[in-house]
């Protein structure tokens, strides 16, 4: 059943599937010593700079954990939004594998601001206090909003003034790039991001994410940490081949543009229904809305989606690269029908 629960629920784009099939020929060296992985790394360096270090992992949690583990020790702290994936949706993996203390701050539309971070920048060189080390942000945020480059630069400058790092969870980075109408480097490396989790599975890939370091000195131990954290894929060619296809002819952009456009369409349609209240700016491929509670169950039976806040009857609707206009119109029609009953 198609629905609006998550862009993780969508399938794999046929061209990416075909790339994996094409890579499924003969034998190649495992653990990344293959031409597909080499070409994928080359593409990342073309986009982000020749000094970029690239490490492929299985999934988004693995990417975040590996990136954060590489720049922290267990006596450090990581500052993030209270809604951040590393805080809410990774089952304590960042704490378990880094040993660090997470310091969540109250988010404004999912975003961390300098003013919210400042109270946690204390206790430096004090042995009784966890040492602030990383500010972590999500782009797109978990609330569907997008950081502007100036906001990212401000956080990066703050981090660097205190000899800290800025980490970006880019699970939906393609949707952010489309929303900003910018290339990836312009709102990451050029804005001072030190470590980037670059996602693709929410935008048409099957599996595999990339961890990018824009200062090679930060990744001196990353290959060992990747192995130790069980994120080193033996048949890595199938991740590399996906990324090659993902970037070829800007397939990533085609998919993200479509999913963002479908979210805009859904938002514009439901905004005309008096009893629906959109709670967050719709800037990528997510819509958050408060709806009459009696609508939730009958709607979910036909188009599954998640409840975000049971107390306020706030739900989340996500669109994907394969969402169609017809599905949106059927969903909106279903809402209107249920409101009449």
C-alpha positions as CSV (number, residue, x, y, z in Angstrom):
1,X,0.0,0.0,0.0
2,X,1.4,3.4,-1.0
3,X,1.1,6.2,1.4
4,X,2.8,9.2,3.0
5,X,4.5,7.6,5.9
6,X,8.2,7.9,4.9
7,X,10.4,8.3,1.8
8,X,12.1,5.2,3.2
9,X,9.0,3.2,2.2
10,X,9.5,3.9,-1.5
11,X,11.3,1.5,-3.7
12,X,14.5,1.8,-5.7
13,X,14.7,3.9,-8.9
14,X,15.0,1.6,-11.9
15,X,18.2,3.2,-13.1
16,X,19.9,2.6,-9.7
17,X,18.6,-1.0,-9.7
18,X,20.1,-1.4,-13.2
19,X,23.4,0.0,-12.1
20,X,23.6,-2.7,-9.4
21,X,22.7,-5.4,-12.0
22,X,25.4,-4.0,-14.3
23,X,27.9,-4.2,-11.5
24,X,27.0,-7.8,-10.8
25,X,29.5,-9.2,-13.2
26,X,32.5,-11.4,-12.6
27,X,34.8,-10.8,-9.6
28,X,36.2,-7.6,-8.2
29,X,38.3,-6.8,-5.2
30,X,36.1,-6.6,-2.0
31,X,35.9,-3.9,0.7
32,X,36.1,-1.0,-1.7
33,X,39.0,-2.0,-3.9
34,X,36.8,-2.1,-7.0
35,X,36.4,0.3,-9.9
36,X,32.8,1.2,-9.0
37,X,33.7,2.4,-5.5
38,X,36.7,4.3,-7.0
39,X,34.5,6.1,-9.5
40,X,32.0,7.0,-6.8
41,X,34.7,8.5,-4.6
42,X,36.0,10.4,-7.6
43,X,32.6,11.9,-8.2
44,X,32.3,13.0,-4.6
45,X,35.7,14.6,-4.8
46,X,34.7,16.4,-8.0
47,X,31.7,17.8,-6.2
48,X,33.2,18.6,-2.9
49,X,36.9,19.0,-3.6
50,X,39.9,16.8,-4.1
51,X,40.8,16.8,-0.4
52,X,37.5,15.2,0.6
53,X,37.8,11.9,2.4
54,X,34.9,9.5,1.6
55,X,33.8,6.4,3.5
56,X,30.8,4.3,2.5
57,X,28.6,2.7,5.1
58,X,25.3,0.7,5.1
59,X,22.8,3.2,6.5
60,X,22.1,6.6,8.0
61,X,22.6,5.7,11.6
62,X,26.0,4.1,10.7
63,X,27.0,7.3,8.8
64,X,26.1,9.5,11.8
65,X,27.8,7.2,14.3
66,X,31.0,6.9,12.2
67,X,31.2,10.6,11.5
68,X,30.7,11.5,15.1
69,X,33.0,8.8,16.4
70,X,35.8,10.0,14.2
71,X,35.9,13.5,15.8
72,X,35.1,12.7,19.4
73,X,36.2,10.9,22.5
74,X,34.0,9.6,25.2
75,X,34.4,12.6,27.5
76,X,33.0,14.9,24.8
77,X,29.5,16.2,24.3
78,X,27.4,16.7,21.1
79,X,24.9,19.5,20.9
80,X,21.8,18.9,18.7
81,X,18.2,19.7,18.3
82,X,15.7,17.9,20.5
83,X,14.1,16.6,17.3
84,X,17.4,15.4,15.8
85,X,17.6,11.9,14.4
86,X,20.6,11.2,16.6
87,X,18.6,12.1,19.6
88,X,15.2,10.6,18.8
89,X,15.5,7.8,16.3
90,X,18.8,6.0,16.6
91,X,18.1,3.9,19.7
92,X,21.0,5.5,21.6
93,X,23.5,4.4,19.0
94,X,25.5,7.7,19.0
95,X,25.8,7.5,22.8
96,X,26.7,3.8,22.8
97,X,29.4,4.0,20.1
98,X,30.8,7.4,20.8
99,X,30.4,7.4,24.6
100,X,29.5,11.0,24.3
101,X,26.8,13.0,26.1
102,X,24.1,14.3,23.8
103,X,22.9,17.8,24.7
104,X,19.5,18.4,23.0
105,X,18.3,21.9,22.7
106,X,14.7,23.2,22.1
107,X,14.4,23.5,18.3
108,X,12.7,26.3,16.3
109,X,11.0,24.5,13.4
110,X,13.6,21.8,13.8
111,X,16.6,24.1,13.6
112,X,19.4,24.8,16.1
113,X,20.4,28.4,16.6
114,X,23.5,30.0,18.0
115,X,21.5,31.4,20.9
116,X,20.4,27.9,21.9
117,X,23.8,26.5,21.6
118,X,25.6,29.2,23.6
119,X,24.4,28.1,27.1
120,X,26.1,24.7,26.5
121,X,29.5,26.2,25.6
122,X,30.9,26.0,29.1
123,X,33.2,23.9,31.2
124,X,36.1,24.0,28.7
125,X,39.2,22.6,30.3
126,X,37.2,21.7,33.5
127,X,37.8,18.0,34.2
128,X,34.4,17.5,35.9
129,X,32.5,18.6,32.8
130,X,31.8,16.8,29.5
131,X,33.8,18.8,26.9
132,X,31.7,20.4,24.1
133,X,33.0,19.0,20.8
134,X,30.4,18.9,18.1
135,X,27.3,20.8,17.0
136,X,25.2,18.5,14.9
137,X,22.4,19.7,12.6
138,X,20.1,17.9,10.1
139,X,19.6,19.1,6.5
140,X,16.7,18.8,5.8
141,X,15.6,19.0,9.4
142,X,13.3,16.4,11.0
143,X,10.5,19.0,10.8
144,X,10.9,19.4,7.0
145,X,12.6,22.7,7.2
146,X,15.8,23.7,5.4
147,X,18.8,25.6,6.9
148,X,19.8,28.6,4.8
149,X,23.6,28.9,4.1
150,X,24.0,31.9,6.4
151,X,22.5,29.9,9.3
152,X,24.9,27.1,8.7
153,X,27.9,29.4,8.5
154,X,26.9,31.1,11.7
155,X,26.9,27.7,13.5
156,X,30.1,26.6,11.9
157,X,31.9,29.9,13.0
158,X,30.6,29.4,16.5
159,X,31.9,25.9,16.6
160,X,35.3,26.7,15.2
161,X,35.8,29.7,17.6
162,X,35.5,27.1,20.4
163,X,37.7,24.5,18.6
164,X,34.7,22.4,17.9
165,X,33.2,20.8,14.8
166,X,30.0,21.1,12.8
167,X,28.4,17.8,11.7
168,X,25.6,17.7,9.3
169,X,23.1,14.8,9.1
170,X,22.3,14.9,5.4
171,X,19.8,12.1,5.1
172,X,17.7,14.3,2.9
173,X,20.4,16.5,1.5
174,X,19.2,16.1,-2.1
175,X,15.9,17.6,-1.1
176,X,17.7,20.5,0.6
177,X,19.9,21.1,-2.5
178,X,16.8,21.4,-4.7
179,X,15.0,23.6,-2.2
180,X,18.0,26.0,-2.0
181,X,18.7,25.7,-5.7
182,X,22.4,25.2,-4.9
183,X,25.0,22.6,-5.4
184,X,25.9,20.4,-2.4
185,X,29.3,22.0,-1.7
186,X,27.8,25.6,-1.5
187,X,25.9,24.9,1.7
188,X,28.1,22.3,3.3
189,X,31.9,22.6,2.9
190,X,31.8,26.2,1.8
191,X,29.7,27.1,4.9
192,X,32.2,25.4,7.3
193,X,30.7,21.9,7.7
194,X,33.4,19.6,8.9
195,X,31.7,16.2,8.7
196,X,28.8,15.3,6.4
197,X,26.5,12.2,6.5
198,X,25.4,12.1,2.8
199,X,22.2,10.1,2.4
200,X,20.7,8.5,-0.7
201,X,18.3,5.8,0.5
202,X,15.5,8.3,1.1
203,X,15.9,9.5,-2.5
204,X,15.7,6.3,-4.6
205,X,18.7,4.3,-3.5
206,X,18.6,0.8,-2.0
207,X,21.2,1.0,0.6
208,X,24.4,2.8,1.4
209,X,25.3,6.2,2.6
210,X,28.6,8.2,2.6
211,X,30.5,9.9,5.3
212,X,32.5,12.9,4.0
213,X,35.3,14.7,5.9
214,X,36.4,18.1,4.6
215,X,39.5,18.1,6.7
216,X,41.5,14.9,6.0
217,X,43.1,15.1,9.5
218,X,39.8,14.3,11.1
219,X,39.5,10.9,9.5
220,X,42.9,9.4,10.3
221,X,41.2,6.6,12.3
222,X,37.9,6.3,10.5
223,X,38.7,3.2,8.5
224,X,39.4,1.3,11.7
225,X,36.2,2.7,13.4
226,X,34.2,1.7,10.3
227,X,35.3,-1.9,10.6
228,X,34.9,-1.9,14.3
229,X,31.4,-0.6,14.1
230,X,30.4,-3.2,11.5
231,X,29.9,-0.7,8.7
232,X,32.6,-2.0,6.3
233,X,30.7,-3.7,3.4
234,X,32.6,-6.5,1.7
235,X,30.8,-6.2,-1.6
236,X,31.1,-2.4,-1.6
237,X,30.8,-2.2,-5.4
238,X,27.0,-2.4,-5.0
239,X,27.1,0.8,-3.0
240,X,29.6,2.5,-5.3
241,X,27.6,1.6,-8.4
242,X,24.4,3.1,-6.9
243,X,26.1,6.4,-6.2
244,X,27.6,6.5,-9.7
245,X,24.1,6.1,-11.2
246,X,22.7,8.5,-8.6
247,X,24.9,11.3,-9.8
248,X,24.9,10.5,-13.5
249,X,22.8,13.0,-15.5
250,X,21.7,14.5,-12.1
251,X,19.3,11.6,-11.4
252,X,19.4,12.6,-7.7
253,X,18.1,16.1,-8.6
254,X,15.3,14.7,-10.8
255,X,14.1,12.5,-7.9
256,X,14.4,15.2,-5.2
257,X,12.7,17.8,-7.4
258,X,9.8,15.5,-7.9
259,X,9.3,14.7,-4.3
260,X,9.6,18.3,-3.2
261,X,7.1,19.3,-5.9
262,X,4.7,16.6,-4.7
263,X,4.9,18.0,-1.2
264,X,4.1,21.5,-2.5
265,X,1.1,20.1,-4.3
266,X,-0.1,18.2,-1.2
267,X,0.4,21.2,1.0
268,X,-1.5,23.5,-1.3
269,X,-4.4,21.1,-1.6
270,X,-4.8,20.4,2.1
271,X,-4.3,24.1,3.0
272,X,-7.7,24.8,1.4
273,X,-9.4,22.4,3.8
274,X,-10.6,24.5,6.9
275,X,-10.0,21.8,9.5
276,X,-6.4,21.1,8.4
277,X,-3.7,23.2,10.0
278,X,-0.2,23.0,8.5
279,X,2.2,23.5,11.5
280,X,5.6,23.8,9.8
281,X,6.9,25.6,6.7
282,X,6.9,23.2,3.8
283,X,10.3,23.6,2.4
284,X,11.3,20.1,1.2
285,X,9.3,16.8,1.0
286,X,7.6,16.8,4.4
287,X,4.3,18.2,5.6
288,X,3.3,18.4,9.2
289,X,-0.3,19.1,10.0
290,X,-2.9,19.0,12.8
291,X,-6.0,17.2,11.7
292,X,-9.2,16.2,13.5
293,X,-8.3,13.1,15.5
294,X,-11.2,11.1,14.2
295,X,-9.7,11.3,10.7
296,X,-6.5,9.5,11.5
297,X,-7.6,5.9,11.7
298,X,-9.8,5.8,8.5
299,X,-7.2,7.7,6.5
300,X,-4.4,5.4,7.6
301,X,-6.4,2.4,6.4
302,X,-6.1,3.8,2.8
303,X,-2.9,5.9,2.9
304,X,-0.6,5.0,5.8
305,X,1.2,7.8,7.6
306,X,2.7,8.4,11.0
307,X,1.3,10.4,13.9
308,X,3.9,12.9,15.0
309,X,2.2,14.2,18.2
310,X,-0.7,12.4,19.6
311,X,-1.6,15.1,22.1
312,X,-2.2,17.7,19.3
313,X,-3.2,15.3,16.6
314,X,-0.3,16.4,14.5
315,X,0.7,14.0,11.7
316,X,3.6,13.8,9.2
317,X,3.1,13.2,5.5
318,X,6.2,12.5,3.4
319,X,6.4,12.4,-0.4
320,X,8.8,10.4,-2.4
321,X,10.4,10.2,-5.8
322,X,7.6,7.9,-7.0
323,X,4.7,9.8,-5.5
324,X,2.1,10.7,-8.1
325,X,-0.3,13.6,-8.5
326,X,-3.1,11.1,-8.7
327,X,-2.2,9.6,-5.3
328,X,-2.3,13.0,-3.8
329,X,-5.6,13.9,-5.3
330,X,-7.1,10.6,-4.1
331,X,-5.7,11.3,-0.6
332,X,-7.2,14.8,-0.5
333,X,-10.5,13.4,-1.8
334,X,-10.4,10.8,1.0
335,X,-9.9,13.6,3.6
336,X,-12.8,15.6,2.3
337,X,-15.0,12.5,2.2
338,X,-14.2,11.6,5.8
339,X,-14.8,15.1,7.0
340,X,-18.4,14.8,5.6
341,X,-19.1,11.6,7.5
